[in-house]
Amino acid sequence: MKKSNSFLVALGLVLLVALVPVAQLIFDTHPALAQATRLDLTPNGDNATAGTAFTITVTAFDTSDNVDTGYTGTIHFTSSDASSSIILPADYTFLAGDNGTHTFTNGAKLVTSGNQTIKVSDGTLDNTQTWSVGAGTIDHYTVTTSETVTSDNYTQQTSMPFTVTVTAYDANGNMVTSDNITPVTMGSNPGTVIFDGNGNGIFGETGDNVKTLVSGTFNIQAKDNTVGANVTITASSGSITSSSNPYAIEEFRCFIATAAYGTPMASEIQVLRDFRDRYLVTNAPGRCFVSLYYKCSPPVARFIAHHDSLRAVVRVGLAPIIWLATIALKATMVEKFIVLCSLLITATMTVVALIWIRRTIRSKPT
């Protein structure tokens, strides 16, 4: 009898141990839930176009890397794009029906080109992804010259070529560096400005006012042969037309070297200025030469400026003068002496050779 009772007690204990987990499953209405340990923002980095909305999704995962279907946190979005025109989803509290994931259709928009991040956070968990933002389509052009960039100078002279820079931008102010195919037509108001789009030094040829963007920009030579005020330079493609600030075109008043090189900012012109200031205006003969040059040069320079092929010839003629001026400005005294002796020897040999040739010709019987 005692053995039988002991057996029954042991059997009861075994049944009790076995039934405890079953009872917990039956009567426990609040089983333990896995807690979210990370948030995932998708797509995990991608390309985006500035100003164009795109879709993002946020998902909560638990320690086992399963979707936490019971996640009910409140998330907040931030971005490295500091523009006031960006769009991010408003703060969002997950609902039971979200089952741990929520999609924000066309909920994000970045506007500044380059790598930009979007971060999602619930105060404890966060995730950051990077988008490569490219410029949008062309919205407008900027039309500038080197003079306006360096000195805010909006004055040009008749017949004097100057460089115009055209740059394409999207609606958000990003340079459209990806464009290498759009042809841009140049013009002016009034229509007196002519262009050298093919770079052959001859202005106003057929098609010379059209040039194609390279990485969203290009330089083109321009000049105006007519005196005028409030002259604007235009750049157009399709329905887009942009204008420069107004220019004043003044009567030509430059000198031979400036006319030959097409701009007073050429490095060769600066060499001649430095030589003038150091060696000519410091003595009476030099000042006399400078005064005579200033008096006689403008009519010749005007003629040169109106003949593009002649400008190249004059540049070739000025090359040895500029070379000598450079030596005078930068060489040491020994170097200057050697150059002077070489020039004297060369000149003497040239004169001797010319005399010998002349005498030889005269000595031949007729």
C-alpha positions as CSV (number, residue, x, y, z in Angstrom):
1,M,0.0,0.0,0.0
2,K,2.8,2.4,0.9
3,K,4.5,1.6,-2.5
4,S,1.3,2.3,-4.3
5,N,0.9,5.7,-2.6
6,S,4.5,6.7,-3.3
7,F,3.9,5.8,-7.0
8,L,0.8,7.9,-7.1
9,V,2.6,10.9,-5.5
10,A,5.5,10.6,-8.0
11,L,3.1,10.4,-10.9
12,G,1.3,13.4,-9.7
13,L,4.4,15.4,-9.5
14,V,5.4,14.5,-13.0
15,L,2.0,15.4,-14.4
16,L,2.2,18.8,-12.5
17,V,5.6,19.6,-14.0
18,A,4.4,18.7,-17.5
19,L,1.1,20.7,-17.2
20,V,2.7,24.0,-16.0
21,P,3.9,25.2,-19.5
22,V,0.5,24.2,-20.9
23,A,-1.3,26.2,-18.2
24,Q,0.9,29.2,-18.9
25,L,0.0,29.0,-22.6
26,I,-3.7,28.7,-21.8
27,F,-4.0,31.3,-19.1
28,D,-1.2,33.9,-19.8
29,T,-2.9,36.6,-22.0
30,H,0.2,38.8,-22.0
31,P,3.1,36.7,-23.4
32,A,6.5,38.4,-23.5
33,L,7.1,40.4,-26.7
34,A,10.5,40.8,-28.4
35,Q,11.8,44.4,-28.3
36,A,13.0,46.3,-31.4
37,T,16.8,46.7,-31.4
38,R,17.3,48.5,-34.7
39,L,15.6,50.6,-37.3
40,D,16.2,50.2,-41.0
41,L,15.7,53.0,-43.6
42,T,15.4,51.8,-47.1
43,P,16.5,52.1,-49.8
44,N,19.9,51.7,-48.2
45,G,21.5,54.7,-50.1
46,D,20.5,55.4,-53.7
47,N,20.6,58.0,-56.4
48,A,18.2,60.9,-56.3
49,T,17.4,63.9,-58.5
50,A,17.4,67.3,-56.9
51,G,13.8,68.5,-56.5
52,T,12.2,65.1,-57.2
53,A,10.3,63.3,-54.5
54,F,11.1,59.6,-53.7
55,T,9.7,56.9,-51.5
56,I,11.4,55.6,-48.3
57,T,10.4,52.8,-45.9
58,V,11.2,52.4,-42.2
59,T,11.2,48.9,-40.6
60,A,11.8,47.9,-36.9
61,F,13.8,44.7,-36.3
62,D,14.3,42.7,-33.1
63,T,17.4,40.9,-31.7
64,S,16.8,37.9,-34.0
65,D,16.7,40.2,-37.0
66,N,13.0,39.5,-37.4
67,V,10.5,42.3,-38.1
68,D,9.1,43.6,-34.8
69,T,5.5,43.4,-35.7
70,G,4.5,45.0,-32.4
71,Y,6.6,48.1,-32.7
72,T,4.7,51.3,-31.8
73,G,7.5,53.9,-31.5
74,T,7.4,57.5,-32.8
75,I,10.0,58.3,-35.4
76,H,11.5,61.6,-36.5
77,F,13.5,62.4,-39.7
78,T,16.5,64.8,-40.2
79,S,18.8,65.4,-43.2
80,S,22.3,66.8,-44.0
81,D,20.7,68.9,-46.8
82,A,20.4,72.4,-45.2
83,S,18.1,73.8,-47.9
84,S,14.8,75.1,-46.8
85,S,13.2,73.4,-49.8
86,I,13.7,69.8,-48.8
87,I,10.8,67.6,-47.8
88,L,10.9,64.9,-45.1
89,P,8.1,62.9,-43.6
90,A,6.5,64.4,-40.5
91,D,6.9,62.6,-37.1
92,Y,5.1,59.3,-37.3
93,T,3.9,56.9,-34.5
94,F,3.7,53.3,-35.7
95,L,0.2,51.7,-35.5
96,A,-0.6,48.1,-34.7
97,G,-1.7,47.7,-38.3
98,D,1.8,48.7,-39.6
99,N,3.2,45.4,-38.3
100,G,6.6,47.0,-37.7
101,T,7.0,48.6,-41.2
102,H,5.7,51.8,-42.8
103,T,6.3,53.3,-46.3
104,F,6.3,57.0,-47.0
105,T,5.3,57.2,-50.6
106,N,7.1,60.2,-52.3
107,G,7.7,61.4,-48.8
108,A,11.3,62.7,-49.2
109,K,12.8,65.3,-51.5
110,L,16.4,66.5,-51.5
111,V,17.5,69.6,-53.4
112,T,21.3,70.1,-52.9
113,S,23.6,68.2,-55.3
114,G,26.2,65.9,-53.8
115,N,26.1,63.3,-51.1
116,Q,23.2,64.0,-48.7
117,T,22.0,61.9,-45.7
118,I,18.6,61.2,-44.2
119,K,18.4,60.0,-40.6
120,V,15.5,58.3,-38.9
121,S,15.3,58.1,-35.0
122,D,12.9,57.2,-32.3
123,G,15.0,58.7,-29.6
124,T,16.8,55.5,-28.8
125,L,17.2,53.7,-32.1
126,D,18.3,55.4,-35.4
127,N,19.5,54.7,-38.9
128,T,21.2,56.9,-41.4
129,Q,21.5,56.4,-45.2
130,T,23.2,58.5,-47.9
131,W,21.8,59.5,-51.3
132,S,23.8,60.8,-54.2
133,V,21.9,63.8,-55.4
134,G,22.3,64.9,-59.0
135,A,21.2,68.2,-60.5
136,G,17.8,68.4,-62.1
137,T,17.0,69.6,-65.7
138,I,18.2,73.0,-66.8
139,D,16.1,75.8,-65.5
140,H,18.3,78.8,-66.3
141,Y,21.7,80.1,-67.3
142,T,24.1,82.6,-65.9
143,V,25.8,84.8,-68.4
144,T,29.0,86.5,-67.2
145,T,32.4,87.8,-68.3
146,S,35.8,87.5,-66.6
147,E,35.7,91.2,-65.9
148,T,32.4,91.0,-63.9
149,V,33.8,88.1,-61.8
150,T,37.0,89.9,-60.9
151,S,36.0,93.5,-60.7
152,D,32.3,93.9,-61.2
153,N,33.1,95.8,-64.4
154,Y,30.2,96.0,-66.8
155,T,31.9,98.1,-69.5
156,Q,33.4,96.9,-72.8
157,Q,34.9,98.7,-75.7
158,T,33.8,98.5,-79.4
159,S,35.7,96.0,-81.5
160,M,37.5,94.5,-78.5
161,P,36.8,90.8,-78.0
162,F,35.9,89.6,-74.5
163,T,35.1,86.2,-73.0
164,V,31.5,85.3,-72.0
165,T,30.9,82.4,-69.7
166,V,27.6,80.5,-69.8
167,T,26.7,78.1,-67.0
168,A,23.6,75.9,-66.7
169,Y,21.7,75.6,-63.4
170,D,18.6,73.7,-62.3
171,A,15.7,75.2,-60.4
172,N,17.4,74.7,-57.1
173,G,20.6,76.4,-58.0
174,N,22.7,73.3,-58.7
175,M,25.1,73.4,-61.7
176,V,24.0,70.9,-64.2
177,T,27.4,69.3,-64.7
178,S,26.0,66.2,-66.3
179,D,24.9,68.1,-69.5
180,N,27.3,67.7,-72.4
181,I,24.8,67.8,-75.3
182,T,22.6,70.9,-75.1
183,P,23.4,73.5,-77.8
184,V,23.0,77.1,-76.5
185,T,22.2,80.0,-78.8
186,M,23.9,83.3,-77.9
187,G,22.4,86.7,-78.7
188,S,22.1,90.2,-77.4
189,N,19.6,93.0,-76.9
190,P,20.0,95.1,-79.0
191,G,21.4,92.5,-81.4
192,T,24.8,94.1,-82.0
193,V,27.0,91.6,-80.2
194,I,28.7,89.0,-82.5
195,F,30.4,85.8,-81.4
196,D,33.2,83.4,-82.3
197,G,31.8,80.1,-81.4
198,N,34.3,77.9,-83.3
199,G,37.3,79.8,-82.0
200,N,38.9,80.6,-85.3
201,G,39.3,84.3,-84.5
202,I,36.6,85.4,-87.1
203,F,33.4,86.8,-85.5
204,G,29.9,86.6,-86.9
205,E,30.3,83.5,-89.2
206,T,27.2,81.3,-89.7
207,G,26.7,79.2,-86.6
208,D,29.2,81.2,-84.6
209,N,26.6,82.1,-82.0
210,V,25.8,78.5,-81.1
211,K,27.9,76.4,-78.7
212,T,27.3,73.1,-76.8
213,L,27.6,72.8,-73.1
214,V,30.5,70.8,-71.7
215,S,29.9,69.7,-68.1
216,G,27.2,72.3,-67.9
217,T,29.3,75.3,-69.1
218,F,31.4,76.9,-71.8
219,N,33.3,80.0,-72.7
220,I,32.7,81.9,-76.0
221,Q,34.4,85.0,-77.4
222,A,32.2,88.0,-78.1
223,K,32.5,91.6,-79.2
224,D,30.4,94.6,-80.1
225,N,31.2,97.1,-82.9
226,T,28.5,99.6,-81.8
227,V,28.5,102.0,-79.0
228,G,25.5,101.5,-76.7
229,A,24.1,101.4,-73.2
230,N,22.2,98.7,-71.3
231,V,23.3,96.0,-73.7
232,T,22.5,92.5,-72.4
233,I,23.9,89.2,-73.7
234,T,21.5,86.3,-73.9
235,A,21.8,82.5,-73.7
236,S,18.9,80.4,-75.0
237,S,17.9,76.7,-75.4
238,G,14.4,75.5,-76.1
239,S,12.0,77.7,-74.0
240,I,14.8,78.9,-71.7
241,T,16.3,82.3,-72.2
242,S,18.6,84.0,-69.6
243,S,20.3,87.4,-69.8
244,S,23.5,89.0,-68.4
245,N,23.5,92.2,-66.5
246,P,23.5,95.2,-68.7
247,Y,26.8,96.4,-70.3
248,A,27.9,99.7,-71.5
249,I,29.8,99.5,-74.8
250,E,32.1,102.5,-75.1
251,E,34.1,103.9,-78.0
252,F,37.3,102.0,-78.6
253,R,40.3,103.7,-76.9
254,C,43.0,101.0,-76.4
255,F,46.4,100.7,-77.9
256,I,48.2,98.4,-80.4
257,A,49.2,95.6,-78.0
258,T,45.8,95.5,-76.3
259,A,44.1,95.3,-79.7
260,A,46.4,92.5,-80.8
261,Y,45.8,90.4,-77.7
262,G,42.1,91.2,-77.4
263,T,42.1,92.0,-73.7
264,P,44.0,94.4,-71.4
265,M,44.2,91.6,-68.9
266,A,46.6,89.5,-71.0
267,S,49.8,88.6,-69.3
268,E,51.8,89.9,-72.2
269,I,50.2,93.3,-71.8
270,Q,51.2,93.3,-68.1
271,V,54.8,92.7,-69.1
272,L,54.7,95.7,-71.4
273,R,53.1,97.9,-68.6
274,D,55.8,96.8,-66.1
275,F,58.6,97.6,-68.6
276,R,57.0,101.0,-69.3
277,D,56.8,101.9,-65.6
278,R,60.3,100.7,-64.7
279,Y,62.4,101.8,-67.7
280,L,60.4,104.3,-69.8
281,V,58.5,106.8,-67.6
282,T,61.5,107.1,-65.3
283,N,63.5,109.2,-67.8
284,A,62.8,112.0,-70.3
285,P,63.5,110.1,-73.6
286,G,61.3,107.2,-72.3
287,R,58.4,109.6,-71.4
288,C,58.7,111.2,-74.8
289,F,58.4,107.7,-76.5
290,V,55.3,106.8,-74.3
291,S,53.6,110.1,-75.1
292,L,54.1,109.6,-78.8
293,Y,52.9,106.0,-78.6
294,Y,49.7,107.1,-76.8
295,K,49.1,109.7,-79.4
296,C,49.7,107.6,-82.5
297,S,48.6,104.2,-81.3
298,P,44.7,104.4,-81.1
299,P,44.0,104.8,-84.9
300,V,46.4,101.9,-85.7
301,A,44.9,99.8,-82.9
302,R,41.4,100.5,-84.2
303,F,42.4,99.2,-87.6
304,I,44.0,96.1,-86.1
305,A,40.9,95.3,-83.9
306,H,38.7,95.3,-87.0
307,H,40.8,92.7,-88.8
308,D,41.1,89.5,-86.9
309,S,43.8,88.0,-89.0
310,L,45.9,91.1,-88.6
311,R,45.8,90.7,-84.8
312,A,47.6,87.4,-85.1
313,V,50.3,88.9,-87.3
314,V,50.9,91.8,-84.8
315,R,51.1,89.3,-81.9
316,V,53.9,87.5,-83.8
317,G,55.7,90.9,-84.3
318,L,55.3,91.8,-80.6
319,A,56.7,88.4,-79.4
320,P,60.4,89.4,-79.5
321,I,59.7,92.8,-77.9
322,I,57.8,91.1,-75.0
323,W,60.7,88.6,-74.7
324,L,63.2,91.4,-74.4
325,A,61.0,93.2,-71.9
326,T,60.7,90.1,-69.8
327,I,64.5,89.7,-69.8
328,A,64.9,93.3,-68.8
329,L,62.4,92.9,-65.9
330,K,63.5,89.5,-64.5
331,A,67.1,88.7,-65.6
332,T,70.2,89.4,-63.5
333,M,72.8,92.0,-64.6
334,V,75.0,89.3,-65.9
335,E,72.2,87.7,-67.9
336,K,71.2,91.1,-69.3
337,F,74.9,91.7,-70.4
338,I,75.1,88.3,-72.1
339,V,71.8,88.9,-74.0
340,L,72.9,92.5,-75.0
341,C,76.2,91.2,-76.3
342,S,74.4,88.4,-78.2
343,L,72.1,90.9,-79.8
344,L,74.9,93.2,-80.8
345,I,76.9,90.4,-82.3
346,T,73.8,89.2,-84.1
347,A,73.0,92.7,-85.4
348,T,76.6,93.2,-86.5
349,M,76.7,89.8,-88.3
350,T,73.4,90.6,-90.0
351,V,74.7,94.0,-91.2
352,V,77.9,92.4,-92.5
353,A,76.0,89.7,-94.2
354,L,73.7,92.3,-95.9
355,I,76.7,94.3,-97.1
356,W,78.4,91.2,-98.4
357,I,75.3,90.1,-100.3
358,R,74.8,93.6,-101.7
359,R,78.4,93.8,-102.9
360,T,78.3,90.3,-104.4
361,I,75.2,91.2,-106.4
362,R,76.8,94.4,-107.6
363,S,80.1,92.6,-108.6
364,K,78.3,90.2,-110.9
365,P,78.6,91.1,-114.6
366,T,75.3,92.3,-116.1
